[in-house]
Amino acid sequence: MKHKILYLPCFVYAVSFASILLLYQVGWSDLFPKLDGYLLYFLFSTIVLSLILSFIQFKTLNIKTNEVNLKSSFVKRALIFIIIGYSLEFLYERSIPIVSTILNSYYSYQDFDGIPTFHVILSTFNIFFSILMFNFYLSKKKLKNLFCFILTLFPYILTLNRGAFMIVFSAMIFIFLMRLQTISLKTFIRPITVLVIVLYFFGVVGNFRQEQTKDDKEFLLRKGGATDTFINNGVPGEFYWSYIYLISPMGNLQNIVNEKEDIFDENNIGIFAATQLFPDFISKRLVSLFGYGDKIENSNGVYYLVTPLLNAPTIYFASYFFLGFIGLFIMYIIMMISALMYPFLVKKNSVYYCTALASLNSLILLCTFNNMWYATGTILFWPIIMDVIDRVKFK
């Protein structure tokens, strides 16, 4: 398939960061600093290098779009696990975030932590299973599979987990591209329509989740520095959530580069590795093991955010905070190693292969917002685990 390059991990990095750079220039907000200097050179260089790597990957990575056959017993057990799992978490927390938000204007969805350790297992499996079920639906085109896929999305609504939904939605796009035989203009009409709807409801949910915007719909426009260009162009205010959420991480990154001196502190190598290069459930144990807790608690990274309301930092923010520009280069190298090596960790004839690749692409895409290796990197373990289990069962 000639359009294979569109869902290659290295290409996803190049397109995602290039798109944010272009969007930043639209000028709908005057809140964030101008992108310039070494940061702009760094981003431009990594985009170009990623494009080069993507063409190499195009020649070397053979991607198979396998037919997905899942046993009904597996689907049933997985759904039961998700339903019972979240029911236990709601009982443990004595709240359901969406209900608590409606009943209590002071409640924050961030107050919901779930059952320690179990929450990470449950939430990441839920995301993995959502992506897998969407692939299953596209493979078989059966309504019952679509229904099961929709069921897997309900926990994100109940917990107001917008991030999980964005991971799944991004992965859906990549799976859709993988299963396309050819691409035409008509092919893009439906995905673009869906994207516009998603961006709109992203703003609706944003207003609903944020305490200040529940009653004051123009709060974000004021706090986000909406320019007259946006206010007077007739675009619904809900889209401003999407716009500001897309560009604010890059603005925060430029802000810390402007405000904090570029210092490579060897004493921070350990804490950088522990907090940036591992999924959160491993990271927390490393932090506890090496006694980094007090250092993290006393760090003032939040000080370098443009505004606490928009605290998404990109994958590079903490890297610069701990190690300066050297940290950015290390983080980029780690990403590219993952992008090049991970597709070979799952068998190409596995029913989980496309799910694995789509999950990786989704995390890379969303690294423009946050360090997804830390936040939800555990998702990448599930295709490997399930693939190993299947191979052991059929031996």
Beta strands, then each sheet from edge to edge (+ up, - down):
end
